[in-house]
């Protein structure tokens, strides 16, 4: 049985078209797979997981608490999640909200604990940092107005000795540090002042050692910063000598002295340092000299008397 050339050509064309169709299908499937793997979609947007309802601090994230919204690619934060499945799962994969969120707020990784995480303070401390607590009173704790999330400077006031001289010194132990907790509360959305017994701050390991030592040798206190103030302090220490000098005494009782009356003339001689700065010896010498001259003139003119008060000739 012979096969015509037309039949062979038809089979060849069919095989060729089949191969082309397979290649085109494979390319299309690959492009679709790449678009699914990459969160970009048509229109220059990116899917972002947001809160579907208001979420309280400490809540365990569940699928019905979340939804996906397309954000403009250039406006989406870098630390967002693109699928709800990244945030939900079994007990070992559950995440907790470390802060409250409003509806439609993007869920950022910094707002959540790690997979299987617990709502504890260690999850909020930055890498390489330490949490250290210091004793607080109504004065050292700024009247209770220091709350979690605030920024403070930590000061130490102590007495130093140099020979037989004592000097009071205040120095900066840490500046612009974040308050992690007040007593046993780490809720950074608290807005009610409370006089606490302990305040926990986030500092470097060296600053933590300095604060612990400072509490043993002096009084550690806090100064509260403005929410937008992150400028470094110009002075790191101050002692009593840096305070304004005490005002000098400008008045006082007159120095004791003697007044000599000669007729209608009267002279006063003072003993001790007065406004002019005369010494006792100088005043006495002036008195002797003036008295000798006065007695000489009195012998020639009129009798004179010397007294401590007014004398009538």
Secondary structure, 3 states (H helix, E strand, C coil): CCCCHHHHHHHHHHHHHHHHHHHHHHHHHHHHHHHHHCCEECCCEEEEEEECCCECCCCECCHHHEEEEEEECCCCCCCECCCHHHCCCCCCCCCEECCCECCCCECEHHHECCCCCCCCHHHHCCCCCEEEEEECCCCCCHHHCCCCCCEEEEEEEEEEEECCEEEEEEEEEEEEEEEEEECCECCCCCCCCCCCCEEEEEECHHHHHHHHHHHHHCEEEEEECCCCCCCCCCCCEEEHHHCCCCCCCCCCCCCCEEEEEECCEEEEEECCCCCCCCCHHHHHHHHHHHHHHHHHHHHHCCCCEEECCCCCC
